Amino acid sequence: MRRKAAADRAEKTANLRPSSTRAAGAGGSSSTMLRLYTDESPGLKVDPVVVMTLSVVFIFSVVALHVIAKVMRRFSA
């Protein structure tokens, strides 16, 4: 009888503990992750084309700054 009670208690505590770090909340809450991809989420609504355009412009500006720095170093030395 005691063994059965101990086994039941161990099984109950095992069921209460999450089986993975994701279920425990480490690595992002699933409700938060789900809210990122729903239309009901509060926040800024931006068209994907605008995001892609701004990303490409940012990348080109970084490349241009690197080229300008190389040219300026070449002429100043």
N, C-alpha and C positions, 0 to 999 in steps of 0.2 A: 504494500500500500504506500509506504513512504517513497519507494523508488518511482512509483507512478506519479506521485505528487511532485517529486523533484524533477522528473522528466517533463511534466506539464508546465512547471514553473520555468524551466530552461527554454522550452519551446515558446512560451508566452513572451519572455524577454527577448528571444531571438526575433520574434515577429515584430516587436516594437522598434528594434534597431534597424535603420536603413541598410540595405544590402550593398549600396554603392555610395561613393562620395557625391555623386550627382544627386542622388535621392536625399542625402544628408544636407544638401544646400551648398556644398562647396562646388565651385565651378559654374555658378549661376542658377538662380531660381527658375524653375520651369515656367512659373506664371509670368515672371518678368520677361523671359525669352519669348513666350507666346505673345505677350502684349506688344512686343516690338514689331510683330508681323501682322497685326490686326488693324483694321481701319478705325476702330474705336479708340485707339491709343491717343492720348493727348500729346500735343506737340506740333512741331513744324512739319507741314506737308510740302514736300519738294518733289518735283517731277524728276524721274531718273535721268532724263536727257540733260537737265540742268546740272545734276550732280556729276555726270560724266564730263560735260563741257568744262565745269569748274576744275575738275580733277586734271584734265588734259592741259588746261591753261596753267595750273599750278606746276605741273611737271615741266612744261616748256619754260616757265619763268625760272625755275631752278637751274635747268640746263643753260639758259641764256646767262644767268649770273655766273655760272662756272666758266663759260666761254669768255665773258667780259673780264673776269678776274685773270684768266690766262693771258689775254691780250694786254691788259694793263701791266701785268708783271713782265711781259716780254718787252714792252716799250720803256718801262722805267729802269730796267737793268742795263 
